[in-house]
Amino acid sequence: MRLIYAFKHLVKGYKYVMPTYILSVLGLFLISHLAPVIGTILILPIAIGVSRVMINAAVERTNLVGLPILLGFKPTYYIPNLVFLVLRQVFIYLPLAIGTIVSVYVFDFLDFFSFDNTAAIANLIAFSLPSAIISLMFSMVPYLLADERFDQRKHNPLKVSIKIMHGNYIKLVMIRLFFAPWIALQSTGLIYLLQTYYNRLFGGNPPLDFLKPVFFITPLVILFIMPWYQMVHAELYAKLRYKVRNYR
């Protein structure tokens, strides 16, 4: 049902949601190329503006006030927003980083496994699962930071996200499984685009022909599937946010 509600609200509020969403996509793309590590980190609060317009559309309140894209960069809240979002990313990717180190240095060094197959599978099972679980636990953090009714001075959004999601992991897992093929197609299409760009710039072999079809799916994914994916999260948040104590 969340998928259907999110679809309806996205279509209804598309003109309201998409300017902020497109600006965030372009901003992340440009900054990640100009300053791949530091720039990407510093611009993380851009997600808060997107989350705000998604929440507003989910509750059918599309009154546009100021520039939502700048919401996460307000001087008073920028540093706390950045800290919480960075911590969220660190917690999510830390198991994968540990798994990569284990696969490369331990399995290969001891020669117990072949790194190309068994070690990769062991890494996927042992370390991707914790990352996926942590991702579910902290999935509501951007929406909490974006919600004007949430006071981050009184509540830690990391802890509150865990509380909100308690007992609702299966719902979000099913949602993400529904969107997983589309996200995979988008990633493959972007790989083809970047390969083409760098090959033309620096020379080299052209991208593989079998990647060409997915490139044409990328605009559909960016302009509709991914906003729908985020809208479903906003719908879920709007339904579960009553769990926050002393919610105004």
N, C-alpha and C positions, 0 to 999 in steps of 0.2 A: 504493500500500500504506500509506503514511503516513496517508492519509485514513481508511482502514479501522481501523488501529490506534488512531488518535486518537479515532475514534468509539466504539470499544469501551471505551477507557480513560475517556473522558468519561462514558459511561453508567454504568460500574462505579464511578467515583469522584465521581458527580454531587453527592451529599450533602456530600462533603468539599470539593469545589471551589467550589460555588456561593455559600456564605455570604461567602467572601472576595471572590469576583468581584462579587457584588451590592453589597457594601459599597464596593468601589472605584468602581463605576459611579455610585452615589448620591453618594459623596464628591466625585468629579470634577464631577458635575452641579451640586451645591450650591456648591462652592468657585468653579467657573468663572462662576457667576452672581453670587456675592457679591464676588469680586475677579477679574474676567475674565483679567487678564494675570498679575499677581504671584501671585495665589492658585493659578492653574493651574500655574505654574512650580514653586512651592514644594511642591505636592502630587505632583509627578511620581514621586517614589519609591514612591508607592502601587502602581505597576505591579510593583514587585519582589516584594511579597507575593503578588500574583496569579501571577506567574511561578513562585514557589516551589511553590505548591500544584499548579500545572500540571505542573511537573517531577516532583513526588512522585507524582502520579496516573499520569504517563507511565511511570514505573518501578515502578508498583504498590506504592508506599509511602505510605500515607495516614494515618500516625500524626500526629495533630494536636498540635503543641507550641505553647503560648501563643496569641497572636493573630498569624497570618501577615500580616494587613493592616498591622501596625506594623513588619514586618521591615525595610523600607527606611528607617525613621525612627530607628533606633538611634543614639544620640548620636555614637558613634565613627565611624559610617559614613555618617551622613546627608549631610554636606557633600560627600564624595567621590561618593556616589551621585547627588546632585543635579547636580554638575558634569558627570559623565559623561553623564547623561541629557539635560541641557540641550545639551551639545556635540553629542550625537547628533541632537537636533531641529534645531539650527542648521545642521549640515552637510546634513541632508535638505532643509530648506526654503530654504536660501540660493539655490540655482539658480532656484527658483520666484520668489523675491523679486526677483532680478536680472531674470528674464524679465518680470515685471510692470512693473518700472521701464522696461525697454527698450520694451515694448509701448506703455505710456502716453505716455512722454516722447519717445522717439526716433521710432518709427514714425508716431505722430500728428503730431509736430512737423515731420518732413520730408515728411509727406503722401505717402509712397511707397505706403502700403497703407491700406486701409480697416480701422480698428481693430476693427470688429464682426465681420469674417470673416478676412481674410488674416493680419492681425497676431495674432489669437487663435490661429490654426492654427500660425503660425510659432513663437509662444511655446510652444505645447503640445509641438511636435516638438523645438525647440531646448533647452528648459529642463526639461520634465517628465521626459525620459529620464534626464538626470543625476541628478535627485532620486530617480527610481525605482531606479537603480543603487546610489546611496548608501544608500537604504533597505534594499536587499538586503544590502549589505556590513555594515551595523550592526544587522541584525535580531536578532542573538543577544545584544546588550548587556544587556537586562533579565534574560535567563535566566542569563547569566554572573554578574551582580551578585546574583542570587537563589540561586545554587548555593553551598551551604556548603563545597563542595570546591574552590571557586575562591578564590584569594587575590589580591584586587585590589591589595594592597600590593606584590606581586611582578609582577603582570601588568596591562597596560593593557587593559581590556575592549573598547575600540574597536579596538585592533590585533588582539586575539585573535579578535574577531568576524569581522574580515576574513579571518583565517587559517582559521577554522572554515568559513566560507562559500565559500572558494576551491574552485572546481570543482563547486559545488552550487547555483549560481544558477538553473539551468534548473528544478530540482526546486521551488524556492520560487516561481519565476515561475508554474509550472503550478498550484501550490497557490493562489496569490493570484488567478489568473484564474478558478479554480473558485468562489472566494468573492466575487469582484468584484460580480456582480449583486446578491447579498444585501446587501453593504455599501452599494451604491448605493440599494437599497430602504430600508434603515434610515435613511440620510441624508435621503432624501426624506420618510419618515414623521416624522422628528424636525423637519424644516422645517415640515411641516403642524402639528405639535403646538405649536411655538413661535409660529407665525403665529396660531394660534387663541388662545393664551394672551395674546399682546401685543395682539391686536385687541380682546379682551374687556376688557383692562386699560385700554387707551388709546383705544379706539374705532377705527373704520376699516373697510375692506372685509373681508369674510370670505375665508378661504383658497379657492383654486381647487378646484372640486368634483372634478377628476380626481386630486387628491392624496389624497382620502379613503381609497380602498381600501388604499394602501400604509401608511397609519397603522395599520391593523389587523394588518399583517405585522410591525410593529416589535417587539411583545413576543416573537414567535417568534425573531426575529433576535437580540434582546438575551439571551434566556434559553437559546438553544441554538446558533444559528449562530455568533455571535461567540465563545462559549466553545470551540466546536469549532475555530474558526479559530486561537485561541491555543493550544489543545491540540496542533494539528498542528505549530506552531512548537516547542512543548516537546518533542514526539516527535523532531523533527529535531535539536534541540539535544542531547537525550539520546543520539542516535546518533552525533553528530559531536564531542562534547566531549572524546573521547580525543585530539584533535589538540592540546590544550593541554599544553605542556611541563611536566614535573614535576607532573602531575595526581595529587593524593593519592587 
